[in-house]
Amino acid sequence: MTVSNSAYTVLFSAGESSGDQHAAHMFQELQQQCPSLRGIGMGGNKMRRAGIDIRFDSSGIGVIGLVEILKHYGEIRRALRVMKTIVADEKPDLLVCVDYKEFNLKLARFAKRRGVKVLFYVSPQVWAWRAGRVLTYGKAIDMMAVIFPFETAYYEAKNVPVRYVGHPSVDKVQPLRGRAEDFDLFGLDPARPVVGILPGSRVNEIKRMLPVMLQAAELLARNHPDLQFVLPQADSVDDAVLQFHLRDNPLAIKVVKQQAYDAIQCCDAVMTTSGTASLEIALLGVPMVIAYRLSPLTYWLGKQLVKIPFIGLPNIIADRSIVKELIQDAVSAESLSAEIEALLSDQPYRTACLQGLQLVKVRLGQGGGSRNMADLALEMLRQGRVE
């Protein structure tokens, strides 16, 4: 059996900021091993900068919740049509679906019917709700790549091809500089505490979470005028969206672009939304409070379906509450500021949180996720093309 020497084409489908980042790192690893490999697909700025030919910009469709999806349904349908057309007309050697579960399930089914191999990266949370999805996804894919070690058992039990590749964040969550250098670069005073504000990477998250986080910051500043505030701006968030909320705020908030890990490592405590960001903060060892709001209907539906006690990845991985979660009506300027104040001033409480974050880091393992994904993709590509 000989492998064809002509260039591979890999179609990537990433609909959210975290998926955009995972796909970008995976593609960079792929090109190190196979420089002639071509990447095309749907994604955002990180994939574009990595060298992937973006055919559909996903920055406008990264939404969570039934109500939010309905509002963006027309654009999501258009994205799916574009991606199906690429599958049908260009017949890529491999489709890599990165997270964005329901959209990518539809695309995977379409691709598999047309003889395109499908690698799904980041499993749906079958351990939290709708375990029956294991078989649903199994019929639509050729391989499921999972990022938590405990996930493989769900797929192996149903004879669905699965590979544990490790969490990509373990490798990529690395500041560019030392902490002292970052304080100088960002104009921060190392003698004064720093609080981070991470309101999310989606426009609807910004609208729901940033105003209350800013109100919490104002409360904190009244009691602690020496506090400094930084806000790492997600690539998927336009300047105009952010400035709309910041323009009337009386605080001197340092907005940092494309250097999130450097900004976070300067922080003594962080207010963040749930999702990948909370895991990245945990890996950087910074105490945090997780806060999240959804539309009332989406939240109600979630309560009926989700069967685990936490929404924050650090708590899920630790299998206990190591980080305070404020959800829906529990989110307020007062509750957020009180938790940040506790993390800053209550030393035993802070120490317990830091110990819990270290446990999360240990449980995530040694990393290598992006490299392992590249190895798996090339393995599937070479299996699929013979002369």
N, C-alpha and C positions, 0 to 999 in steps of 0.2 A: 504494500500500500504506500503510495507516495502522496504527499500533501502538495496541493497546488501552490505555486509561488506568487500568483497574482494577489493583489491587495485585498484584504478583508474590508467589508463595510459593516459597521455596527450601528444599529439604530437605537438611540437612547430615548427613553420617555420618562421625564422627571417633571412633576407638576408643582412642586413646592420647594421652598428655599433649601431645606435640608437635603432633599433629593438632588437638587442642582449641585450642591457641594459634594455629595457622595459620588455622583456620576463624574464630576470633573476630576476628582482624585483617582478614580478607577481608570479613566481614560488616560491620564498622565502615566500611570503604571503600565497600561497596555502599550502605549507608544514606546516606552523604554524597552519593552521586549519585542515589539513588532512595529518599527518606525513607519512602515508603509500603511499601517492600518488607518482607515478613515472613519471618523465619527460624525454622525448626522443626528438630527432629531429635535425634540422639544425640551426646552430648559431655559435657564436664565444666564446671568452675567458670568457666573463662575465657570459654567460649561463653555461659554463663548470664549472666555479668556484662556481656557485650557486648550482650545483649538477645535472644538466641536462645531460643526456647521449647524447653527440654530435655524430651523425651519419654522418654528412656532415659539414665540416668547411666552413663557408660562407665568410671568409675573402677575398677570391679571386673573389667574384662575386658581391660585393657591388658597382656597377657602376651606373652612371646616364647618360642618353642621348642615342640617337639612334646609333650613331657611336660607342660609348663605349660599348653598349650592344652587337652590332654585333661582336666586337673584342673578347668578352668573351662568345659568344653564345654557343660554344661547352661545356664549363664548366657549364654554366647555364642549358643547356639541361641535362647534367649528373646529376646535383643536383636534377632536377625535377624527373628524373627516380628513383633516390634513394628514394626520398620522397614518390613517388607513390607506390613503392615496399613496403615501411613500412606500408602505409595505407592498401594495399591489403593483406599483409602477417600477420601483427600484429594487425590489426583492433583496433586501439586506441579508447578509450571512447570519446575523444574529440580532434578535431584539432583546435589549436589556430594559426591563421595566423596573424603575426605581421608586418604591413606595407608591403613593397616590393610588390607593388600592382599587377602588371601584372602576375608575377610568382605565387603569392599566389592565384590569381583568378583562374588560371589553376588548381592548386592543390586543391582548394576548390571545384571546379566542380567535379573533380575526386572523392574526398572524399564523397561528398554528394550522388553521384550516387551509392556508395557502402555502404550507410547507416551510415556514420560517421558524427556526428554532427560537425558543423563548426561555430566557433566564430572568427569574424574578428576584429582585434584590430588596431585602427588608420584608419580612413576613408580616401579613396582617396579624393583629394581636388576638390570635385564636385562643390564647390562654386567658384572655379577659372576657371575650364574648363571641358567640356564634362559632363554636368549635367545628361545626359542620362545614365551615368554609374550607377546611383542609382538603376535602375531596373536590369541592368546587374549583379551587385553584389547581389542584393536582391534574384535573382534566384539561386545563388550559395552558399548562407550562411543561417544559422539559426538565427544569431544575429550579428548586427553591433555595435561595441563599439566605440563611438566617444569621442574625447578628448577636443573638443571645444563646448561650450553650443549652439552656433548658428547652429551647424551642424545637430541637431536632426530634424529640420523642413524639411530638404530636403528628409529625409527618411520617416518621418511620412506622408508627402504629397503623397507618393507612396505606403503607407501601408507596408513598409519594417520594420521588427522588429529592433528597435534601442534603445540603452541605453547610456546616457551621463555618463561617468565614471570619468571625470576630467583628467587633464593633469598629467602624471606621473612625469614630471620634477619638479612640485611644491614641492613634497615630497623629491625627491632624491637629489636635488641640495642643498646639505648641506656640507660645508667644515668640515673636520675632526678636525681642530684645530682653534684657534683664529688667527687673522691676525698677531699679533706681534710674536707669536710662529712660524708661517710659514716663516716670514722674516728671523728669526734666522736659521731655519732648511734649507732653500734654499740658505743661504749665501747671502741674499739681504740686502742692506742698506736702512733702513726705511726713511732716510733723502733725498733719491734720487728717482725720479719718475721711475715707472716701466711700460713698454709697453708689452702687450701680443701678441703672434703670434700664431694664430690657423688656419693652412692651410687646415684643413679637415681631414676626417677619411678614405678616400678612396685613393688608390694609384694614380689614375688619377687626383684627386684633388691636391694631394701633388705636382705632376709634373707640373700642371698648375699654382698653386697659391703660393707655397713656394718660388720659385726663385724671383718673383716680390715683395713678402713681405719682403724677406731678403734685396733686393735692397732698399726698402723703409726704412727699419731699418738702413741701412748704411747712407742714406741721413739724417735721423733724428739724428743719432749719430754725424755726422759732425757738425751740428748746435747746438746740445745739448750733449756734451761729458759725461755729468753726467747721461744720461739715462741708465737704466738696461732693459734687455730683457729676457722674459721667454717664453718657448714653451711647453705647455702641450701636450704630445705625446698620441694620441689615441691608444687604445689597438689593433685596427685592423691594425696599421701601424708598419711594421717591422723596427728594428733598422737600418738595412742596407739601406732601402729606405730613411730614414731620414738623415743618416750620409752622403749619397751620395751628398746631397745638402748642408750640413753644413760643410763638410770637408775643403772647401776653403774659408769659410766666415771668415772675420777678427774679427768679433764681439764675445764677450764672451756671448753666448746665453745659458741660463740655461734650459736644457731639463728636464721636470718633468714627471715621469711615474705614472699612477694610482692615481694621486692626482690632477686632473684637477681643481676641484672647489677651492682647497686651493691655487693653482697657480693663478687662475683668480682673487680671492679676493685680491691678493697682487697688482693687476694691477691698474694703473690710467686710462688707455685706452687700447683698444684691436683692432687688425686687425683680422677679422674672415671671414670664408666662410659663406654662407647662410645655413639654416637648423636648426636642433635641437640645435646646439652649440650656435647660436645667441640668442635663447630663454633662454638657461641656463645662458648666460652672462647677459641678461636682468634681470633675477631673482636674480642674484648676485649684481645687481645695478651698473654695470661697463659700462661707455660710450664706444661705439664701432663704427667702420666703417665696413660695410658688403661689401665684394668684391667677385665676382664670374665670372668665365669664363667657357664656354662650347665649344665644337667643333662648327665651323661656321654653319654646317647643323643643328645640334641639337638646336642651338640658334635661327636660322631662323624659324624652325618648332614651337618652343615654342612661338615665337612672334605671329605666326598665331593663336595659340590655346588659350593661356592664356589671360584672359580678366580682370585681376585685375592689378592695377598700381604698386604693390610691389611684391618683391620676399622674403623679410626678414620677418620672423614670428613676430618680435616685431612691425613692421609697419602694418602688416596685422591685428594683434589683436587690435592695437590702432586705426586702420582705418585712419591713417594719418602718415606722414613722421616724425618719431622721431629719426631715425638713418639714416645716409647717406648710400645710396646704390651705389656702383660702379660696373657696369655690362659690361662684354665683353670688348669693345675697351676703355671704360672709366677707366678700371683698368690699372694703371701705378704706378711705384715707386713714381713719383711726386704727383699724386692725392692721393695716400694712405698716404704718409708722410704729405701732407698738411692738410688732415683731422685729423690725429692724433695730429698734432701740434695745430690745432684749439681746439680740445677737451682738450688739456693740458693747453693751455695758454689763451683762450678766456673764461673768467669766465661766462658771461651771456649765451653764447652758451652751455657751459658745464652744467650749471644749468638747461637749457631748456631740454637737453637730459636726465638728471637724473630725472626730473619730468615726462617725457614721459615714462621712464622705470618703474617708480612707478605705472603709469597707467596700464601698461601691467601686472604687478604683481597683481594688484587689479582685473583686468578682468579675470585672470586665476583662481581666487577663492582660496578655502581653501585646495585643494589637495585631498589626499586619493585615487589617481588614481589606484595604484597597488593593494591596498586592495579592492577597488570596483571591479576591474577586477577579483580578486580571488573569491570574493563573487558571481559574475555573472557566472564564470566558474563552481563553485561548484553547483550553482542553476541548470545549464544546465546538469551537470553530474548526479545529483540526480533525475532530471526529466527523464533522459534517461535510468536509470538502476533500474528495479524493479524485485521483485521475487514473 
